[in-house]
Amino acid sequence: MIELIDLNKTSLESILLKKGYTKVKLKLTKTNHFEINATINGVKGLFILDTGASNSCVGFEEAETFNLKAEDSEVKAAGAGATDMETKISIKNKIKIGKWKKDKVPLILFNLTHVNTALLNYNSKPVNGIIGADILKKAKAIIDYNKKHVYLKL
C-alpha cells in the first residue's frame, strides 16, 4: 500500500521521526563537505559524511585512539586525488551516530594526510575519518541537505 503524504502540511522531519528515524545534525564546512560526530568503540570523533565513499574509513594514526584492531588488507584505496594507497581493515567495531548504533562494523584504515591537508588549507578542522556509503546504507540514511540533517533508521 502506498501512503500519500501532503508535504505542504507535514514536514520531512515529522514523517521520518514517526517512521522510527533519529535526526543527526550536520555541519557544512568551508570546503562544502558535511561533518558529522560519531563514536567508534566508545571514542568520539569528527568525520566527513561522504556518500561517494564506498567504505567508512579512519586514518592510520587514529587506530590506537579508536581501539581498532587492524589487519593487513589486499585492497588499495583511492580518492580525493590520491590513488593506490595502502590500507588495513578493522572488523567488529561499534559505531554510534546520534542515537543510532551498530556492532560488528568493518572500517578501512588508510593515510588521511591528503584529506586533512586539504581541509587545513581551507581553515577547516582535520577529521578522524570518513563515514561512507556502507554505514549510510546500513542506517537507511536520508540526508536533508537544505536543513543540514541526516536521518538514520533506529
C-alpha positions as CSV (number, residue, x, y, z in Angstrom):
1,M,0.0,0.0,0.0
2,I,1.3,3.4,-0.9
3,E,0.9,6.1,1.7
4,L,0.3,9.6,0.2
5,I,1.6,12.5,2.2
6,D,0.9,16.1,1.8
7,L,4.3,17.7,2.2
8,N,2.7,21.1,2.4
9,K,1.1,20.2,5.7
10,T,3.7,17.7,7.1
11,S,7.5,18.2,7.4
12,L,10.0,15.6,6.3
13,E,11.3,15.6,9.9
14,S,7.9,14.7,11.5
15,I,7.3,11.9,8.9
16,L,10.7,10.3,9.4
17,L,10.6,10.6,13.2
18,K,7.2,8.8,13.1
19,K,8.8,6.1,10.9
20,G,11.4,5.4,13.6
21,Y,14.3,7.5,12.4
22,T,16.6,9.7,14.5
23,K,17.8,13.1,13.4
24,V,21.5,14.0,13.5
25,K,22.9,17.5,12.8
26,L,25.4,18.0,10.1
27,K,27.9,20.9,9.8
28,L,28.7,22.3,6.4
29,T,32.4,23.1,6.2
30,K,34.2,25.8,4.1
31,T,35.2,23.0,1.7
32,N,31.4,22.2,1.1
33,H,31.6,18.9,3.0
34,F,29.3,17.8,5.7
35,E,30.9,17.0,9.1
36,I,29.3,14.6,11.5
37,N,30.2,13.5,15.0
38,A,30.4,9.7,15.6
39,T,31.6,7.4,18.3
40,I,33.7,4.4,17.4
41,N,34.4,1.8,20.1
42,G,33.4,4.4,22.8
43,V,35.6,7.2,21.5
44,K,34.1,10.4,20.0
45,G,35.5,11.7,16.7
46,L,34.8,14.1,13.8
47,F,34.1,12.6,10.4
48,I,33.3,13.7,6.9
49,L,29.9,12.4,5.6
50,D,30.7,11.1,2.1
51,T,28.1,9.4,0.1
52,G,30.7,8.8,-2.6
53,A,33.0,6.8,-0.4
54,S,32.1,3.2,-0.7
55,N,33.6,2.3,2.7
56,S,33.9,4.1,6.0
57,C,37.5,4.9,6.9
58,V,39.7,6.0,9.8
59,G,43.2,7.4,9.5
60,F,46.1,5.1,10.3
61,E,47.2,7.4,13.0
62,E,43.8,7.1,14.7
63,A,43.9,3.3,15.1
64,E,45.1,3.4,18.7
65,T,42.7,6.3,19.6
66,F,39.7,4.3,18.4
67,N,40.9,1.0,19.8
68,L,41.0,-0.6,16.3
69,K,42.5,-4.0,15.8
70,A,43.9,-3.7,12.3
71,E,44.8,-6.5,9.9
72,D,46.6,-6.2,6.6
73,S,44.4,-5.8,3.6
74,E,45.0,-6.5,-0.1
75,V,42.7,-3.7,-1.1
76,K,44.1,-0.4,-2.4
77,A,42.3,2.8,-1.6
78,A,41.7,5.8,-4.0
79,G,40.0,9.1,-3.6
80,A,40.4,12.8,-3.2
81,G,43.2,13.0,-5.7
82,A,45.2,10.1,-4.3
83,T,45.4,6.5,-5.7
84,D,46.8,3.1,-4.9
85,M,47.1,3.8,-1.2
86,E,47.9,1.0,1.3
87,T,45.1,0.0,3.6
88,K,44.3,-2.1,6.6
89,I,41.0,-3.4,7.9
90,S,39.5,-3.5,11.3
91,I,36.4,-5.6,11.8
92,K,33.9,-5.9,14.7
93,N,33.8,-2.2,15.7
94,K,31.0,-0.5,17.5
95,I,29.7,2.7,15.9
96,K,27.3,5.2,17.3
97,I,25.9,8.3,15.4
98,G,23.4,10.2,17.5
99,K,21.0,7.5,18.9
100,W,21.8,5.1,16.0
101,K,24.3,2.4,16.8
102,K,25.6,-0.8,15.2
103,D,28.0,-3.5,16.2
104,K,30.4,-5.6,14.1
105,V,31.1,-2.7,11.7
106,P,34.2,-3.1,9.5
107,L,36.4,0.0,9.0
108,I,39.2,0.7,6.5
109,L,42.3,2.3,7.8
110,F,44.4,4.4,5.4
111,N,46.5,7.5,5.3
112,L,44.2,10.5,5.6
113,T,47.0,13.1,5.4
114,H,46.0,14.3,2.0
115,V,42.4,14.8,3.2
116,N,43.4,16.7,6.3
117,T,46.0,18.8,4.5
118,A,43.3,20.0,2.1
119,L,40.9,20.8,4.9
120,L,43.6,22.7,6.8
121,N,44.4,24.7,3.7
122,Y,40.7,25.9,3.8
123,N,40.9,26.7,7.5
124,S,38.7,23.7,8.3
125,K,39.3,21.3,11.1
126,P,41.1,18.0,10.4
127,V,38.9,14.9,10.7
128,N,39.4,11.5,12.2
129,G,37.9,9.7,9.2
130,I,35.0,9.3,6.7
131,I,31.5,7.9,7.2
132,G,30.8,6.3,3.8
133,A,28.0,4.6,1.9
134,D,28.4,1.3,3.7
135,I,27.2,2.8,7.0
136,L,24.7,5.1,5.4
137,K,23.1,2.1,3.7
138,K,23.0,0.1,6.9
139,A,21.3,3.1,8.6
140,K,18.9,3.6,5.7
141,A,20.1,7.2,5.8
142,I,18.2,10.1,4.4
143,I,20.0,13.4,4.0
144,D,18.2,16.7,4.2
145,Y,20.8,19.0,2.5
146,N,18.7,22.1,3.0
147,K,18.3,21.8,6.7
148,K,21.7,20.1,7.3
149,H,20.5,16.9,8.9
150,V,20.8,13.2,8.3
151,Y,18.1,10.8,9.4
152,L,19.1,7.3,10.5
153,K,16.7,4.4,11.0
154,L,16.7,3.1,14.5
